[in-house]
Amino acid sequence: MIVLVDDDGRAIGTMPKPLVHHGETPLHRAFSAYLFDDDGRLLVTRRADGKQTFPGMWTNTVCGHPGPDEDDDAAIARRAAFELGLQVSELRPALPGYRYRAEFRGVVENEICPVYLGRYAGPPAPDPTEVGAWEVLDWAAFRRRQETEGDAWSPWCREQARMIEDAGLVPTA
């Protein structure tokens, strides 16, 4: 179930996920996480081609929706384990008030989507229905790829990466 929210981020109801993402997507709660290995490199993923929203696009490590009565840390841990077989730690808010709306092939994202930074351990073991590919990049290489490959990257990831950098939350060199 997806948690629907008002403009202030207060829960106002729920809706089954298959009914949420369409041309008139209601505002709902989400999260976005950027997870780094012990060497400070970022794990990026390419969304599986069968995903309903933004299939085949490169993006940050993991994104998703917290369930009713689930906090973001628990939701991130749940999705990272399910999608990538990973344990997460040291989650911290990076962009707690992030909100966006994006459209691709008639599917709209309309989310209040706090962004987190954290760590992961172990090798990724992705679920192919969720993740089509993955890479581990230092931040500078990640940003260079975004700048040169533009539309291959999810719109939220491109915007969030600039905001994370502008806030001084990651080393840029």
SULRARA-V5318 format. One record per backbone hydrogen bond with DSSP energy under -0.5 kcal/mol. CO is the residue of the C=O (numbers start at 1). NH is the residue of the N-H. E is the energy in kcal/mol with one decimal. If there is no record, write none. Layout:
# SULRARA-V5318
co:CO nh:NH e:E
co:CO nh:NH e:E
This chain:
# SULRARA-V5318
co:2 nh:4 e:-0.7
co:2 nh:15 e:-1.7
co:3 nh:29 e:-2.5
co:4 nh:12 e:-2.8
co:4 nh:13 e:-0.9
co:6 nh:9 e:-2.3
co:10 nh:6 e:-2.0
co:13 nh:4 e:-2.4
co:15 nh:2 e:-3.2
co:16 nh:19 e:-1.9
co:17 nh:20 e:-1.8
co:17 nh:21 e:-0.9
co:20 nh:22 e:-0.8
co:22 nh:25 e:-1.0
co:22 nh:108 e:-1.3
co:27 nh:5 e:-1.8
co:28 nh:112 e:-2.3
co:30 nh:114 e:-0.7
co:31 nh:64 e:-1.9
co:32 nh:116 e:-2.7
co:33 nh:35 e:-0.6
co:33 nh:61 e:-0.5
co:33 nh:62 e:-1.7
co:34 nh:118 e:-1.9
co:35 nh:43 e:-2.5
co:36 nh:120 e:-2.1
co:37 nh:40 e:-1.9
co:41 nh:37 e:-2.5
co:42 nh:44 e:-0.7
co:42 nh:137 e:-2.8
co:44 nh:135 e:-2.1
co:45 nh:47 e:-0.6
co:45 nh:59 e:-2.8
co:46 nh:132 e:-3.3
co:46 nh:133 e:-1.0
co:47 nh:56 e:-0.9
co:48 nh:51 e:-1.7
co:48 nh:56 e:-0.7
co:52 nh:54 e:-0.5
co:54 nh:57 e:-1.3
co:57 nh:47 e:-3.2
co:58 nh:154 e:-2.9
co:59 nh:45 e:-1.7
co:60 nh:45 e:-0.6
co:62 nh:33 e:-3.0
co:64 nh:31 e:-2.0
co:66 nh:3 e:-0.6
co:67 nh:70 e:-2.1
co:71 nh:75 e:-2.2
co:72 nh:76 e:-3.0
co:73 nh:77 e:-2.3
co:74 nh:78 e:-2.5
co:75 nh:79 e:-2.7
co:76 nh:80 e:-2.8
co:77 nh:81 e:-2.0
co:78 nh:82 e:-2.4
co:79 nh:83 e:-3.3
co:80 nh:84 e:-1.8
co:80 nh:86 e:-1.7
co:81 nh:85 e:-1.3
co:83 nh:127 e:-2.6
co:84 nh:125 e:-3.1
co:87 nh:121 e:-1.3
co:89 nh:119 e:-2.8
co:92 nh:117 e:-2.5
co:95 nh:98 e:-1.6
co:95 nh:115 e:-1.4
co:98 nh:113 e:-2.4
co:100 nh:111 e:-2.3
co:102 nh:109 e:-3.4
co:104 nh:107 e:-1.8
co:107 nh:104 e:-2.3
co:109 nh:102 e:-2.1
co:110 nh:28 e:-1.8
co:111 nh:100 e:-2.2
co:111 nh:113 e:-0.7
co:112 nh:30 e:-2.2
co:114 nh:32 e:-1.8
co:115 nh:94 e:-3.3
co:115 nh:95 e:-1.6
co:116 nh:34 e:-2.4
co:117 nh:92 e:-2.5
co:118 nh:36 e:-2.4
co:119 nh:89 e:-2.0
co:121 nh:87 e:-0.8
co:126 nh:128 e:-0.6
co:127 nh:130 e:-2.2
co:127 nh:131 e:-2.8
co:130 nh:48 e:-2.1
co:133 nh:46 e:-2.9
co:135 nh:44 e:-2.8
co:135 nh:137 e:-0.5
co:137 nh:42 e:-3.2
co:138 nh:142 e:-2.4
co:139 nh:143 e:-2.6
co:140 nh:144 e:-2.3
co:141 nh:145 e:-2.4
co:142 nh:146 e:-2.1
co:143 nh:147 e:-2.3
co:144 nh:148 e:-2.1
co:145 nh:149 e:-2.7
co:146 nh:150 e:-1.2
co:149 nh:152 e:-3.0
co:150 nh:153 e:-2.1
co:152 nh:58 e:-3.3
co:154 nh:158 e:-2.0
co:155 nh:159 e:-2.0
co:156 nh:160 e:-3.0
co:157 nh:161 e:-2.5
co:158 nh:162 e:-1.5
co:159 nh:163 e:-2.0
co:160 nh:164 e:-3.1
co:161 nh:165 e:-2.3
co:162 nh:166 e:-2.9
co:163 nh:167 e:-1.7
co:164 nh:169 e:-2.1
co:165 nh:168 e:-2.1
